Amino acid sequence: MSKVVSQDLGTQPIGKLLIKQAVPASIGILVMSLNILVDTIFVGNWIGPNAIAAINVVLPVSFFIAALGMAIGIGGSSIISRALGANNREKALTTFGNQITLTLLLTVSLVIPGLLFVDSIIPAFGGKGAIFEPAKIYYVIVLYGIPFLALCMMGNTVIRAEGKPKFAMYAMMIPSVGNLLLDYIFIKILGYGMYGAAWATTGSYILCLAFIFWFFLSKNSELKITDCFYKLKLPIVKEISSLGLVTLARQAVVSVTYLLMNNILFDFGGETSVTAYAIVGRMIMFALFPVYGITQGFLPIAGFNYGAEKYKRVRETIMTAIKYGIALACIVFALLMLLPEAITSLFTTDTEVLEKTPPAMRWVFAVTPIIGIQLIGAAYFQAIGKAKPALLLTLLRQGIFFIPLIFILPKFYGELGVWMSFPISDVIATLVTVYFLHREVKLNLLPKEID
C-alpha cells in the first residue's frame, strides 16, 4: 500500500470516508454472518435441532480463545492507526510483529488445556443431555482450527488499520463462502454429520489465513511480514494488552453470557429453549451487520485523525457514525418485528422451537434503533487509546447490567424474564454511554479543535 492511501483517512470528507470504510466492512460482516446463519440452517435441517444447540454450546469456548486474536488485533491496530497518522512506520511494524507473536503464544497455550478438559467444559457451557455428544464432536475438531481463526481475526483488523477495507472484506468473505461449500460437501453429499460441520468450519479458517498471509507478503500491504519485529517489546505489549483487554473482556462476557443463558434456559425449557436462544443469537450476529460495519469503519478513521491531532474531524466522525448507525438499525428493527416467524421457520420445522423463538426474538431486538449509539461510543474510546472508559462501556451492555438481570427477572417472570433482560440492559447501557461520550467531546475534543 502506498503511503497516500493511509493518509486519506485524514483528508477525505468524513461522510464519504465512512461509507468507503464501512461498506466493505459491512459486506464482510454480512457474508460472515450469512455463513453462520446458513451454516445453522444446514445443520438444523440436515442433522437436527440438537445440532444447532450443540454448536451454540461450543461457540463461547472457541470464540473466546479466538477472541485473543481479535483483542490483540484491535488493540494493536489502534496503535498502528495512530502511528501511521503520526508517520511513525517503525512503531507500526514493531506493533504488527508483536501482534503475530502474541497471538500464536496465547492461543496455542489455551487450546491445549481446552482439549484436555473437554468432558468438563462441554457440560459447564450447557452441553447436557442429548446435546453433549454432538457438542463434543464439534468442539474437538473446531478447537484444532482456533489458532488459525485467531490469526485471521488479528490480521483482518490490521488490514483495516492500513486503510485497505476491501482486502479486509475479502478476508471475511473467503472463510464464509468456503465453509458453506465444505458444509454442502461434508454434510449433504458425504453424510459426515457433526464431523462434517466441524471440519468445514476448521477448513474455512485455514483458507482465510492463507489469504491474509498472501496479503502481508504482497505489494498491497505497507506492513510487510518480512519487515516486522517479532521479538516482544514490553512497552508495545503493554499498550496492545491494555487496549486489547477491552475486546477480550467483551468476548469473555459474551462467553459467560452463553454459559449462563444455556444453563438457565435448559432449566426452564430443556433443549428447545437452548435451540431458540441459538437461533436468536445467530440473528444478533446477522441482523446487526450494517451497524457493526459502521463501527468497524469508524475505528481507523477516529484513531488516525486523533493521532494526527485533527480533533474537529474526530468529532465529525463520531456524529456521522452515530447518525448512520441509528438509521440502519431502524431498518433492521422494522424487519425483525415483522418477520420473526418466517425467520425461525428457515432454521427448523420443530413445532416447539417454532412456537418459542419468535416472541423471544421480538424481545431481544425491542430497542435495536439505539444500539448503534452504544457501540460507537465504546469504540471511540478504544480507537483513541483510552482503555479504561472503553472497557467500562464495552462491559455495560452484556455484562454489568445484563448478567444480573437474567438472574433477577426470571424470578418474577420465568423464562420471559430472560428475554426481557436484553432490551432493559440495552437502554441503561446506552444512557450511560451517552453521558461518557458527551463529557469526552465537551472536555477533550471541543477545546482542542482548530478550524
C-alpha positions as CSV (number, residue, x, y, z in Angstrom):
1,M,0.0,0.0,0.0
2,S,1.3,3.4,-0.8
3,K,1.5,6.0,2.0
4,V,-1.1,8.2,0.3
5,V,-3.8,5.6,1.0
6,S,-3.4,5.7,4.8
7,Q,-3.2,9.5,4.7
8,D,-6.6,9.6,3.0
9,L,-8.1,8.8,6.5
10,G,-7.1,12.3,7.5
11,T,-8.1,14.3,4.3
12,Q,-11.2,12.9,2.6
13,P,-14.7,14.1,3.6
14,I,-15.9,12.2,6.7
15,G,-19.2,11.0,5.2
16,K,-17.6,9.7,2.0
17,L,-14.7,8.2,4.0
18,L,-17.0,6.4,6.5
19,I,-19.0,4.9,3.7
20,K,-15.8,3.9,1.9
21,Q,-14.6,2.1,5.1
22,A,-17.9,0.8,6.4
23,V,-19.4,-0.7,3.2
24,P,-16.7,-3.3,2.7
25,A,-16.7,-3.9,6.5
26,S,-20.5,-4.4,6.4
27,I,-20.3,-6.7,3.3
28,G,-17.6,-8.7,5.1
29,I,-19.6,-9.0,8.2
30,L,-22.8,-9.7,6.2
31,V,-21.1,-12.6,4.4
32,M,-19.6,-13.9,7.7
33,S,-23.0,-13.6,9.4
34,L,-24.7,-15.3,6.4
35,N,-22.2,-18.1,6.8
36,I,-23.1,-18.5,10.4
37,L,-26.8,-18.2,9.6
38,V,-26.8,-20.6,6.6
39,D,-24.5,-23.0,8.4
40,T,-27.0,-23.1,11.2
41,I,-29.8,-23.7,8.7
42,F,-27.9,-26.5,7.1
43,V,-27.1,-28.1,10.4
44,G,-30.7,-27.8,11.7
45,N,-32.2,-29.3,8.5
46,W,-29.6,-31.9,7.6
47,I,-28.6,-33.0,11.1
48,G,-31.3,-31.9,13.6
49,P,-32.3,-29.2,16.1
50,N,-30.0,-30.7,18.8
51,A,-27.1,-30.0,16.4
52,I,-28.0,-26.3,16.5
53,A,-27.9,-26.3,20.3
54,A,-24.6,-28.2,20.2
55,I,-22.9,-25.6,18.1
56,N,-24.3,-22.9,20.4
57,V,-22.7,-24.6,23.3
58,V,-19.3,-24.7,21.6
59,L,-19.2,-21.2,20.3
60,P,-18.4,-19.3,23.5
61,V,-15.4,-21.5,24.2
62,S,-13.9,-21.4,20.8
63,F,-14.8,-17.8,20.2
64,F,-13.2,-16.7,23.5
65,I,-9.9,-18.3,22.6
66,A,-10.1,-16.9,19.0
67,A,-11.1,-13.5,20.5
68,L,-7.5,-13.3,21.8
69,G,-6.5,-12.8,18.2
70,M,-9.2,-10.1,17.8
71,A,-8.2,-8.4,21.0
72,I,-4.6,-8.3,20.0
73,G,-5.6,-7.2,16.5
74,I,-7.9,-4.4,17.6
75,G,-5.5,-3.3,20.4
76,G,-2.5,-3.3,18.1
77,S,-4.5,-1.7,15.2
78,S,-5.4,1.3,17.4
79,I,-1.6,1.8,17.9
80,I,-0.9,1.2,14.2
81,S,-3.6,3.7,13.1
82,R,-2.2,6.4,15.4
83,A,1.4,5.6,14.4
84,L,0.5,5.9,10.7
85,G,-1.3,9.2,11.4
86,A,1.9,10.4,13.1
87,N,4.2,9.0,10.3
88,N,5.9,6.5,12.7
89,R,6.2,3.5,10.4
90,E,8.8,1.7,12.7
91,K,6.3,1.6,15.6
92,A,3.6,0.3,13.3
93,L,5.9,-2.5,12.1
94,T,7.0,-3.4,15.6
95,T,3.4,-3.5,16.8
96,F,2.4,-5.8,13.9
97,G,5.3,-8.2,14.6
98,N,4.4,-8.3,18.3
99,Q,0.8,-9.0,17.4
100,I,1.7,-12.1,15.5
101,T,3.9,-13.5,18.3
102,L,1.4,-12.8,21.0
103,T,-1.5,-14.4,19.0
104,L,0.4,-17.6,18.4
105,L,1.7,-17.9,22.0
106,L,-1.6,-17.3,23.7
107,T,-4.0,-19.2,21.5
108,V,-1.9,-22.4,21.4
109,S,-1.4,-22.3,25.2
110,L,-5.2,-22.2,25.7
111,V,-6.1,-24.8,23.0
112,I,-4.1,-27.5,24.8
113,P,-6.0,-27.4,28.1
114,G,-9.2,-26.8,26.2
115,L,-8.7,-30.2,24.6
116,L,-7.6,-31.9,27.8
117,F,-10.6,-30.9,29.8
118,V,-13.3,-31.3,27.1
119,D,-15.5,-33.6,29.2
120,S,-15.8,-30.9,31.9
121,I,-16.1,-27.9,29.7
122,I,-18.9,-29.0,27.5
123,P,-21.5,-29.7,30.3
124,A,-20.4,-26.4,32.0
125,F,-21.5,-24.5,29.0
126,G,-24.9,-26.2,28.7
127,G,-24.0,-29.2,26.7
128,K,-26.1,-31.6,28.7
129,G,-28.5,-34.5,27.8
130,A,-28.8,-35.1,24.1
131,I,-26.7,-32.1,23.3
132,F,-23.4,-33.4,24.9
133,E,-22.3,-35.9,22.2
134,P,-22.7,-33.7,19.1
135,A,-21.2,-30.8,21.0
136,K,-18.1,-32.8,21.9
137,I,-17.6,-33.9,18.3
138,Y,-17.9,-30.3,17.0
139,Y,-15.8,-28.8,19.8
140,V,-12.7,-31.0,19.5
141,I,-12.3,-30.6,15.7
142,V,-13.0,-26.9,15.7
143,L,-10.5,-26.2,18.5
144,Y,-7.7,-27.5,16.3
145,G,-8.5,-24.6,13.9
146,I,-8.8,-21.9,16.5
147,P,-5.2,-20.6,16.3
148,F,-5.8,-20.2,12.5
149,L,-9.0,-18.2,13.3
150,A,-7.2,-16.1,15.9
151,L,-4.5,-15.1,13.4
152,C,-7.3,-14.3,10.8
153,M,-9.0,-12.0,13.3
154,M,-5.8,-10.3,14.2
155,G,-4.7,-9.9,10.6
156,N,-8.1,-8.6,9.4
157,T,-8.1,-5.7,11.9
158,V,-4.5,-4.7,10.8
159,I,-5.6,-4.7,7.1
160,R,-8.3,-2.3,8.0
161,A,-6.0,-0.1,10.0
162,E,-3.8,0.2,6.9
163,G,-6.8,1.7,5.1
164,K,-7.5,-1.4,3.0
165,P,-11.1,-2.1,3.7
166,K,-11.7,-4.1,0.5
167,F,-9.0,-6.6,1.3
168,A,-10.4,-6.9,4.9
169,M,-13.7,-7.6,3.3
170,Y,-12.2,-10.4,1.1
171,A,-10.6,-11.9,4.2
172,M,-14.0,-12.2,5.9
173,M,-15.8,-13.5,2.8
174,I,-13.3,-16.3,1.9
175,P,-13.9,-18.4,5.0
176,S,-17.6,-17.8,4.9
177,V,-18.0,-19.0,1.3
178,G,-15.5,-21.8,1.9
179,N,-17.4,-23.0,5.0
180,L,-20.7,-23.2,3.1
181,L,-19.2,-25.1,0.2
182,L,-17.5,-27.5,2.6
183,D,-20.7,-27.9,4.6
184,Y,-22.5,-29.0,1.5
185,I,-19.8,-31.5,0.5
186,F,-19.2,-32.9,4.0
187,I,-22.7,-32.9,5.4
188,K,-25.1,-33.2,2.5
189,I,-23.0,-35.2,-0.1
190,L,-20.7,-37.3,2.1
191,G,-23.1,-37.5,5.1
192,Y,-20.5,-36.9,7.8
193,G,-22.9,-35.2,10.2
194,M,-21.4,-33.2,13.0
195,Y,-17.9,-34.3,11.9
196,G,-18.6,-32.7,8.5
197,A,-19.8,-29.5,10.1
198,A,-16.7,-29.2,12.3
199,W,-14.2,-29.9,9.5
200,A,-16.0,-27.5,7.2
201,T,-15.5,-24.8,9.9
202,T,-11.9,-25.6,10.5
203,G,-11.1,-25.8,6.8
204,S,-12.6,-22.4,6.3
205,Y,-10.2,-20.9,8.9
206,I,-7.2,-22.3,7.1
207,L,-8.4,-20.8,3.7
208,C,-8.8,-17.4,5.4
209,L,-5.3,-17.5,6.9
210,A,-3.8,-18.4,3.6
211,F,-5.3,-15.2,2.0
212,I,-4.2,-13.0,4.9
213,F,-0.7,-14.4,4.7
214,W,-0.6,-13.7,1.0
215,F,-1.8,-10.1,1.6
216,F,1.0,-9.3,4.0
217,L,3.6,-10.7,1.7
218,S,2.3,-8.9,-1.4
219,K,2.8,-5.3,-2.6
220,N,-0.7,-4.4,-1.3
221,S,0.5,-4.1,2.3
222,E,2.6,-1.4,3.8
223,L,3.3,-3.6,6.8
224,K,5.3,-6.5,5.3
225,I,5.7,-9.7,7.3
226,T,9.3,-9.8,6.3
227,D,10.0,-6.3,7.8
228,C,8.3,-6.9,11.1
229,F,9.9,-7.0,14.5
230,Y,8.7,-10.3,16.2
231,K,10.6,-10.0,19.4
232,L,8.3,-8.9,22.1
233,K,8.8,-5.3,23.3
234,L,7.4,-4.7,26.8
235,P,6.0,-1.2,26.1
236,I,4.3,-2.3,22.9
237,V,2.9,-5.5,24.6
238,K,1.5,-3.3,27.5
239,E,-0.2,-0.9,25.1
240,I,-1.6,-3.8,23.0
241,S,-2.8,-5.5,26.1
242,S,-4.4,-2.5,27.7
243,L,-6.4,-1.7,24.6
244,G,-7.0,-5.4,23.6
245,L,-8.3,-6.1,27.0
246,V,-11.4,-4.2,26.0
247,T,-12.2,-6.6,23.2
248,L,-11.1,-9.7,25.2
249,A,-13.3,-8.6,28.2
250,R,-16.2,-8.2,25.8
251,Q,-15.8,-11.6,24.4
252,A,-15.2,-13.1,27.9
253,V,-18.5,-11.6,28.9
254,V,-20.2,-13.0,25.8
255,S,-18.8,-16.4,26.6
256,V,-20.0,-16.1,30.2
257,T,-23.4,-15.0,29.0
258,Y,-23.7,-18.0,26.7
259,L,-22.7,-20.2,29.6
260,L,-25.4,-18.7,31.9
261,M,-28.1,-18.4,29.2
262,N,-27.6,-22.0,28.0
263,N,-27.9,-23.3,31.6
264,I,-30.7,-21.1,32.7
265,L,-32.8,-21.8,29.6
266,F,-32.1,-25.5,29.8
267,D,-33.6,-25.5,33.3
268,F,-36.7,-23.7,32.0
269,G,-37.4,-25.5,28.8
270,G,-34.6,-28.1,28.1
271,E,-33.1,-28.4,24.6
272,T,-36.0,-26.5,23.0
273,S,-35.2,-23.2,24.8
274,V,-31.4,-23.6,24.2
275,T,-32.2,-24.1,20.5
276,A,-34.4,-20.9,20.5
277,Y,-31.6,-18.9,22.0
278,A,-29.2,-20.3,19.4
279,I,-31.4,-19.1,16.6
280,V,-31.8,-15.7,18.2
281,G,-28.1,-15.5,18.8
282,R,-27.5,-16.1,15.1
283,M,-29.9,-13.3,14.2
284,I,-28.0,-10.9,16.5
285,M,-24.8,-11.7,14.6
286,F,-26.6,-11.4,11.2
287,A,-29.2,-8.7,11.5
288,L,-26.9,-6.0,13.0
289,F,-24.2,-6.4,10.4
290,P,-24.7,-2.9,9.0
291,V,-24.3,-1.3,12.4
292,Y,-21.2,-3.4,13.1
293,G,-19.9,-2.4,9.7
294,I,-20.3,1.3,10.7
295,T,-18.4,0.6,13.9
296,Q,-15.6,-1.2,12.1
297,G,-15.3,1.6,9.6
298,F,-15.3,4.2,12.3
299,L,-12.4,2.8,14.2
300,P,-9.4,3.5,11.8
301,I,-10.8,7.0,10.9
302,A,-11.2,8.1,14.5
303,G,-7.8,6.6,15.5
304,F,-5.9,8.1,12.6
305,N,-7.3,11.6,13.0
306,Y,-6.8,11.6,16.7
307,G,-3.2,10.6,16.2
308,A,-2.9,13.4,13.6
309,E,-4.5,15.8,16.1
310,K,-7.4,16.6,13.8
311,Y,-9.9,16.8,16.6
312,K,-12.7,18.5,14.6
313,R,-12.6,15.6,12.2
314,V,-12.7,13.2,15.1
315,R,-15.9,14.8,16.4
316,E,-17.4,14.9,13.0
317,T,-16.6,11.2,12.6
318,I,-18.4,10.4,15.9
319,M,-21.6,12.3,14.9
320,T,-21.7,10.9,11.4
321,A,-21.2,7.3,12.5
322,I,-24.0,7.6,15.1
323,K,-26.4,9.0,12.6
324,Y,-25.7,6.2,10.1
325,G,-25.8,3.6,12.8
326,I,-29.3,4.8,14.0
327,A,-30.7,4.9,10.5
328,L,-29.6,1.4,9.6
329,A,-30.6,0.0,13.0
330,C,-34.2,1.3,12.4
331,I,-34.4,-0.7,9.2
332,V,-33.2,-3.8,11.0
333,F,-35.7,-3.2,13.8
334,A,-38.7,-3.0,11.4
335,L,-37.8,-6.2,9.6
336,L,-37.3,-8.2,12.8
337,M,-40.5,-7.0,14.3
338,L,-42.5,-8.0,11.2
339,L,-40.9,-11.3,10.2
340,P,-39.8,-13.4,13.3
341,E,-42.0,-16.4,12.4
342,A,-40.7,-16.6,8.8
343,I,-37.1,-16.2,10.0
344,T,-37.5,-19.0,12.6
345,S,-39.0,-21.4,10.0
346,L,-35.8,-21.2,8.0
347,F,-33.9,-23.0,10.7
348,T,-36.2,-25.8,11.7
349,T,-39.6,-27.5,11.4
350,D,-39.7,-28.4,15.1
351,T,-43.1,-27.1,16.3
352,E,-41.9,-26.3,19.9
353,V,-39.0,-24.2,18.6
354,L,-41.2,-22.5,16.0
355,E,-43.6,-21.5,18.8
356,K,-41.0,-20.3,21.3
357,T,-38.5,-18.4,19.2
358,P,-40.5,-15.5,17.6
359,P,-41.6,-13.9,20.8
360,A,-38.1,-14.2,22.2
361,M,-36.7,-12.6,19.1
362,R,-39.1,-9.6,19.4
363,W,-38.0,-9.0,23.0
364,V,-34.3,-9.3,22.2
365,F,-34.5,-6.7,19.4
366,A,-37.0,-4.4,21.0
367,V,-34.7,-1.4,21.3
368,T,-32.4,-2.1,18.3
369,P,-32.5,1.6,17.0
370,I,-30.4,2.8,19.9
371,I,-27.7,0.1,19.9
372,G,-25.5,2.0,17.4
373,I,-25.0,4.8,19.9
374,Q,-23.6,2.3,22.5
375,L,-21.4,0.5,20.0
376,I,-19.9,3.7,18.5
377,G,-19.4,5.3,22.0
378,A,-17.5,2.3,23.3
379,A,-15.5,2.0,20.0
380,Y,-14.4,5.7,20.2
381,F,-12.5,5.3,23.4
382,Q,-10.8,2.2,22.1
383,A,-9.8,3.9,18.9
384,I,-8.1,6.8,20.7
385,G,-6.3,4.6,23.2
386,K,-8.3,5.3,26.3
387,A,-8.6,1.8,27.6
388,K,-10.4,2.3,30.9
389,P,-13.6,4.0,29.7
390,A,-13.5,1.8,26.6
391,L,-13.5,-1.3,28.9
392,L,-16.3,0.1,31.1
393,L,-18.6,1.0,28.2
394,T,-17.9,-2.3,26.5
395,L,-18.9,-4.3,29.6
396,L,-22.0,-2.4,30.3
397,R,-24.4,-3.9,27.8
398,Q,-23.7,-7.6,28.1
399,G,-22.0,-7.8,31.5
400,I,-22.6,-5.2,34.2
401,F,-26.3,-4.8,33.5
402,F,-27.4,-7.9,31.5
403,I,-26.0,-10.7,33.7
404,P,-27.6,-9.5,37.0
405,L,-30.9,-9.0,35.1
406,I,-31.0,-12.7,33.8
407,F,-30.8,-13.8,37.5
408,I,-33.3,-11.3,38.9
409,L,-36.1,-11.0,36.3
410,P,-36.8,-14.8,35.8
411,K,-37.7,-15.0,39.5
412,F,-40.7,-12.8,38.7
413,Y,-41.4,-13.6,35.0
414,G,-40.0,-17.0,34.4
415,E,-38.4,-17.6,31.0
416,L,-39.9,-14.4,29.7
417,G,-37.7,-12.5,32.3
418,V,-34.6,-13.9,30.5
419,W,-35.7,-12.3,27.2
420,M,-36.8,-9.1,28.8
421,S,-33.2,-8.6,30.1
422,F,-32.0,-7.8,26.6
423,P,-33.8,-4.5,25.9
424,I,-33.6,-3.3,29.5
425,S,-29.8,-3.7,29.6
426,D,-29.5,-2.1,26.2
427,V,-31.4,1.1,27.3
428,I,-29.4,1.5,30.5
429,A,-26.1,0.9,28.8
430,T,-26.9,3.4,26.0
431,L,-27.8,6.1,28.6
432,V,-24.5,5.7,30.4
433,T,-22.6,5.7,27.1
434,V,-24.2,9.0,26.0
435,Y,-23.1,10.6,29.3
436,F,-19.5,9.5,28.9
437,L,-19.3,10.4,25.2
438,H,-20.8,13.8,25.7
439,R,-18.4,14.5,28.5
440,E,-15.4,13.4,26.4
441,V,-16.4,15.7,23.5
442,K,-17.1,18.7,25.7
443,L,-13.9,18.4,27.8
444,N,-11.3,16.9,25.4
445,L,-12.3,17.5,21.8
446,L,-14.0,20.9,21.6
447,P,-11.2,22.7,23.4
448,K,-8.6,21.3,21.0
449,E,-10.4,21.9,17.8
450,I,-8.7,24.2,15.2
451,D,-10.6,25.3,12.2
